[in-house]
Amino acid sequence: MGLLGVCLGLGYLANLRGAILLVAAFLGSGLLSFMLLTKQRSAMGNKIGGVLSTINNRIEANSSKEDID
């Protein structure tokens, strides 16, 4: 939200108005977010992957336990 606000402000200062301002702000903030938040996105993906792996291991352990019984 912060980057979108900055992009809106910069677009307004550049005399962009209306729909063009909104489109340019969303595109600009999206590109900036993609470049600036790569490390955070990667860390979150690794964390979620670890949680899902743990869940899958528990499910597999329970399935094999049921097969033995």
Distance bins in CASP14 RR format, pairs under 12 A and 6 or more apart:
PFRMAT RR
TARGET T0000
AUTHOR 0000-0000-0000
RMODE 2
METHOD distances of the structure
MODEL  1
1 7 0 0 0 0 0 1 0 0 0 0 0
1 8 0 0 0 0 0 1 0 0 0 0 0
1 25 0 0 0 0 0 1 0 0 0 0 0
1 26 0 0 0 0 0 1 0 0 0 0 0
1 29 0 0 0 0 1 0 0 0 0 0 0
1 30 0 0 0 0 0 1 0 0 0 0 0
1 33 0 0 0 0 0 1 0 0 0 0 0
2 8 0 0 0 0 1 0 0 0 0 0 0
2 9 0 0 0 0 0 1 0 0 0 0 0
2 25 0 0 0 0 0 1 0 0 0 0 0
2 29 1 0 0 1 0 0 0 0 0 0 0
2 30 0 0 0 0 0 1 0 0 0 0 0
2 32 0 0 0 0 1 0 0 0 0 0 0
2 33 0 0 0 0 1 0 0 0 0 0 0
2 36 0 0 0 0 0 1 0 0 0 0 0
2 37 0 0 0 0 0 1 0 0 0 0 0
3 9 0 0 0 0 0 1 0 0 0 0 0
3 10 0 0 0 0 0 1 0 0 0 0 0
3 25 0 0 0 0 1 0 0 0 0 0 0
3 26 0 0 0 0 0 1 0 0 0 0 0
3 27 0 0 0 0 0 1 0 0 0 0 0
3 28 1 0 0 1 0 0 0 0 0 0 0
3 29 1 0 1 0 0 0 0 0 0 0 0
3 30 1 0 0 1 0 0 0 0 0 0 0
3 31 0 0 0 0 1 0 0 0 0 0 0
3 32 1 0 1 0 0 0 0 0 0 0 0
3 33 1 0 1 0 0 0 0 0 0 0 0
3 34 0 0 0 0 0 1 0 0 0 0 0
3 35 0 0 0 0 0 1 0 0 0 0 0
3 36 1 0 0 1 0 0 0 0 0 0 0
3 37 0 0 0 0 1 0 0 0 0 0 0
4 10 0 0 0 0 0 1 0 0 0 0 0
4 11 0 0 0 0 0 1 0 0 0 0 0
4 21 0 0 0 0 0 1 0 0 0 0 0
4 22 0 0 0 0 1 0 0 0 0 0 0
4 24 0 0 0 0 0 1 0 0 0 0 0
4 25 1 0 1 0 0 0 0 0 0 0 0
4 26 1 0 0 1 0 0 0 0 0 0 0
4 27 0 0 0 0 0 1 0 0 0 0 0
4 28 0 0 0 0 1 0 0 0 0 0 0
4 29 1 0 1 0 0 0 0 0 0 0 0
4 30 0 0 0 0 1 0 0 0 0 0 0
4 31 0 0 0 0 0 1 0 0 0 0 0
4 32 0 0 0 0 1 0 0 0 0 0 0
4 33 0 0 0 0 1 0 0 0 0 0 0
5 11 0 0 0 0 1 0 0 0 0 0 0
5 12 0 0 0 0 1 0 0 0 0 0 0
5 13 0 0 0 0 0 1 0 0 0 0 0
5 21 0 0 0 0 0 1 0 0 0 0 0
5 22 0 0 0 0 0 1 0 0 0 0 0
5 24 0 0 0 0 0 1 0 0 0 0 0
5 25 1 0 0 1 0 0 0 0 0 0 0
5 26 0 0 0 0 0 1 0 0 0 0 0
5 28 0 0 0 0 0 1 0 0 0 0 0
5 29 1 0 0 1 0 0 0 0 0 0 0
5 30 0 0 0 0 0 1 0 0 0 0 0
5 32 0 0 0 0 0 1 0 0 0 0 0
6 12 0 0 0 0 0 1 0 0 0 0 0
6 13 0 0 0 0 0 1 0 0 0 0 0
6 25 0 0 0 0 1 0 0 0 0 0 0
6 28 0 0 0 0 1 0 0 0 0 0 0
6 29 1 0 0 1 0 0 0 0 0 0 0
6 30 0 0 0 0 0 1 0 0 0 0 0
6 32 0 0 0 0 1 0 0 0 0 0 0
6 33 0 0 0 0 0 1 0 0 0 0 0
6 36 0 0 0 0 0 1 0 0 0 0 0
7 13 0 0 0 0 0 1 0 0 0 0 0
7 14 0 0 0 0 0 1 0 0 0 0 0
7 16 0 0 0 0 0 1 0 0 0 0 0
7 21 0 0 0 0 1 0 0 0 0 0 0
7 22 0 0 0 0 1 0 0 0 0 0 0
7 23 0 0 0 0 0 1 0 0 0 0 0
7 24 1 0 0 1 0 0 0 0 0 0 0
7 25 1 0 1 0 0 0 0 0 0 0 0
7 26 1 0 0 1 0 0 0 0 0 0 0
7 27 0 0 0 0 1 0 0 0 0 0 0
7 28 1 0 1 0 0 0 0 0 0 0 0
7 29 1 0 1 0 0 0 0 0 0 0 0
7 30 0 0 0 0 1 0 0 0 0 0 0
7 31 0 0 0 0 1 0 0 0 0 0 0
7 32 1 0 0 1 0 0 0 0 0 0 0
7 33 0 0 0 0 0 1 0 0 0 0 0
8 14 0 0 0 0 0 1 0 0 0 0 0
8 16 0 0 0 0 1 0 0 0 0 0 0
8 17 0 0 0 0 0 1 0 0 0 0 0
8 18 0 0 0 0 0 1 0 0 0 0 0
8 20 0 0 0 0 0 1 0 0 0 0 0
8 21 1 0 0 1 0 0 0 0 0 0 0
8 22 1 0 0 1 0 0 0 0 0 0 0
8 23 0 0 0 0 0 1 0 0 0 0 0
8 24 0 0 0 0 1 0 0 0 0 0 0
8 25 1 0 1 0 0 0 0 0 0 0 0
8 26 0 0 0 0 1 0 0 0 0 0 0
8 27 0 0 0 0 0 1 0 0 0 0 0
8 28 0 0 0 0 0 1 0 0 0 0 0
8 29 0 0 0 0 1 0 0 0 0 0 0
9 15 0 0 0 0 0 1 0 0 0 0 0
9 16 0 0 0 0 1 0 0 0 0 0 0
9 17 0 0 0 0 0 1 0 0 0 0 0
9 21 0 0 0 0 1 0 0 0 0 0 0
9 22 0 0 0 0 0 1 0 0 0 0 0
9 24 0 0 0 0 0 1 0 0 0 0 0
9 25 1 0 0 1 0 0 0 0 0 0 0
9 28 0 0 0 0 0 1 0 0 0 0 0
9 29 0 0 0 0 0 1 0 0 0 0 0
10 16 0 0 0 0 1 0 0 0 0 0 0
10 21 0 0 0 0 1 0 0 0 0 0 0
10 24 0 0 0 0 1 0 0 0 0 0 0
10 25 0 0 0 0 1 0 0 0 0 0 0
10 28 0 0 0 0 1 0 0 0 0 0 0
10 29 0 0 0 0 0 1 0 0 0 0 0
10 32 0 0 0 0 0 1 0 0 0 0 0
11 17 0 0 0 0 1 0 0 0 0 0 0
11 18 0 0 0 0 0 1 0 0 0 0 0
11 20 0 0 0 0 1 0 0 0 0 0 0
11 21 1 0 1 0 0 0 0 0 0 0 0
11 22 0 0 0 0 1 0 0 0 0 0 0
11 23 0 0 0 0 0 1 0 0 0 0 0
11 24 1 0 0 1 0 0 0 0 0 0 0
11 25 1 0 0 1 0 0 0 0 0 0 0
11 26 0 0 0 0 0 1 0 0 0 0 0
11 27 0 0 0 0 0 1 0 0 0 0 0
11 28 0 0 0 0 1 0 0 0 0 0 0
11 29 0 0 0 0 0 1 0 0 0 0 0
12 18 0 0 0 0 1 0 0 0 0 0 0
12 20 0 0 0 0 0 1 0 0 0 0 0
12 21 1 0 0 1 0 0 0 0 0 0 0
12 22 0 0 0 0 0 1 0 0 0 0 0
12 24 0 0 0 0 0 1 0 0 0 0 0
12 25 0 0 0 0 1 0 0 0 0 0 0
13 21 0 0 0 0 0 1 0 0 0 0 0
13 24 0 0 0 0 0 1 0 0 0 0 0
13 25 0 0 0 0 0 1 0 0 0 0 0
14 20 0 0 0 0 0 1 0 0 0 0 0
14 21 0 0 0 0 1 0 0 0 0 0 0
14 24 0 0 0 0 1 0 0 0 0 0 0
14 25 0 0 0 0 0 1 0 0 0 0 0
15 21 0 0 0 0 1 0 0 0 0 0 0
15 24 0 0 0 0 0 1 0 0 0 0 0
16 22 0 0 0 0 1 0 0 0 0 0 0
16 23 0 0 0 0 1 0 0 0 0 0 0
16 24 1 0 1 0 0 0 0 0 0 0 0
16 25 0 0 0 0 1 0 0 0 0 0 0
16 27 0 0 0 0 0 1 0 0 0 0 0
16 28 0 0 0 0 0 1 0 0 0 0 0
17 23 0 0 0 0 0 1 0 0 0 0 0
17 24 0 0 0 0 0 1 0 0 0 0 0
17 25 0 0 0 0 0 1 0 0 0 0 0
18 24 0 0 0 0 1 0 0 0 0 0 0
18 25 0 0 0 0 0 1 0 0 0 0 0
19 25 0 0 0 0 0 1 0 0 0 0 0
19 26 0 0 0 0 0 1 0 0 0 0 0
20 26 0 0 0 0 0 1 0 0 0 0 0
20 27 0 0 0 0 0 1 0 0 0 0 0
21 27 0 0 0 0 0 1 0 0 0 0 0
21 28 0 0 0 0 0 1 0 0 0 0 0
22 28 0 0 0 0 0 1 0 0 0 0 0
22 29 0 0 0 0 0 1 0 0 0 0 0
23 29 0 0 0 0 0 1 0 0 0 0 0
23 30 0 0 0 0 0 1 0 0 0 0 0
24 30 0 0 0 0 0 1 0 0 0 0 0
24 31 0 0 0 0 0 1 0 0 0 0 0
25 31 0 0 0 0 0 1 0 0 0 0 0
25 32 0 0 0 0 0 1 0 0 0 0 0
26 32 0 0 0 0 0 1 0 0 0 0 0
26 33 0 0 0 0 0 1 0 0 0 0 0
27 33 0 0 0 0 0 1 0 0 0 0 0
27 34 0 0 0 0 0 1 0 0 0 0 0
28 34 0 0 0 0 1 0 0 0 0 0 0
28 35 0 0 0 0 0 1 0 0 0 0 0
28 36 0 0 0 0 0 1 0 0 0 0 0
29 35 0 0 0 0 0 1 0 0 0 0 0
29 36 0 0 0 0 0 1 0 0 0 0 0
29 37 0 0 0 0 0 1 0 0 0 0 0
30 36 0 0 0 0 1 0 0 0 0 0 0
30 37 0 0 0 0 1 0 0 0 0 0 0
31 37 0 0 0 0 0 1 0 0 0 0 0
32 38 0 0 0 0 0 1 0 0 0 0 0
33 40 0 0 0 0 1 0 0 0 0 0 0
33 41 0 0 0 0 1 0 0 0 0 0 0
34 40 0 0 0 0 0 1 0 0 0 0 0
34 41 0 0 0 0 1 0 0 0 0 0 0
35 41 0 0 0 0 0 1 0 0 0 0 0
37 43 0 0 0 0 0 1 0 0 0 0 0
37 44 0 0 0 0 1 0 0 0 0 0 0
38 44 0 0 0 0 0 1 0 0 0 0 0
38 45 0 0 0 0 0 1 0 0 0 0 0
39 45 0 0 0 0 0 1 0 0 0 0 0
39 46 0 0 0 0 0 1 0 0 0 0 0
40 46 0 0 0 0 0 1 0 0 0 0 0
40 47 0 0 0 0 0 1 0 0 0 0 0
41 47 0 0 0 0 0 1 0 0 0 0 0
41 48 0 0 0 0 0 1 0 0 0 0 0
42 48 0 0 0 0 0 1 0 0 0 0 0
42 49 0 0 0 0 0 1 0 0 0 0 0
43 49 0 0 0 0 0 1 0 0 0 0 0
43 50 0 0 0 0 0 1 0 0 0 0 0
44 50 0 0 0 0 0 1 0 0 0 0 0
44 51 0 0 0 0 0 1 0 0 0 0 0
45 51 0 0 0 0 1 0 0 0 0 0 0
45 52 0 0 0 0 1 0 0 0 0 0 0
45 53 0 0 0 0 0 1 0 0 0 0 0
46 52 0 0 0 0 0 1 0 0 0 0 0
46 53 0 0 0 0 0 1 0 0 0 0 0
47 53 0 0 0 0 0 1 0 0 0 0 0
47 54 0 0 0 0 0 1 0 0 0 0 0
48 54 0 0 0 0 0 1 0 0 0 0 0
48 55 0 0 0 0 0 1 0 0 0 0 0
49 55 0 0 0 0 1 0 0 0 0 0 0
49 56 0 0 0 0 1 0 0 0 0 0 0
49 57 0 0 0 0 0 1 0 0 0 0 0
50 56 0 0 0 0 1 0 0 0 0 0 0
50 57 0 0 0 0 1 0 0 0 0 0 0
51 57 0 0 0 0 0 1 0 0 0 0 0
51 58 0 0 0 0 0 1 0 0 0 0 0
52 58 0 0 0 0 0 1 0 0 0 0 0
52 59 0 0 0 0 0 1 0 0 0 0 0
53 59 0 0 0 0 0 1 0 0 0 0 0
53 60 0 0 0 0 0 1 0 0 0 0 0
54 60 0 0 0 0 0 1 0 0 0 0 0
54 61 0 0 0 0 0 1 0 0 0 0 0
55 61 0 0 0 0 0 1 0 0 0 0 0
55 62 0 0 0 0 0 1 0 0 0 0 0
56 62 0 0 0 0 0 1 0 0 0 0 0
56 63 0 0 0 0 0 1 0 0 0 0 0
57 63 0 0 0 0 0 1 0 0 0 0 0
57 64 0 0 0 0 0 1 0 0 0 0 0
58 64 0 0 0 0 0 1 0 0 0 0 0
58 65 0 0 0 0 0 1 0 0 0 0 0
59 65 0 0 0 0 0 1 0 0 0 0 0
59 66 0 0 0 0 0 1 0 0 0 0 0
60 66 0 0 0 0 0 1 0 0 0 0 0
60 67 0 0 0 0 0 1 0 0 0 0 0
61 67 0 0 0 0 0 1 0 0 0 0 0
61 68 0 0 0 0 0 1 0 0 0 0 0
62 68 0 0 0 0 0 1 0 0 0 0 0
62 69 0 0 0 0 0 1 0 0 0 0 0
63 69 0 0 0 0 0 1 0 0 0 0 0
END
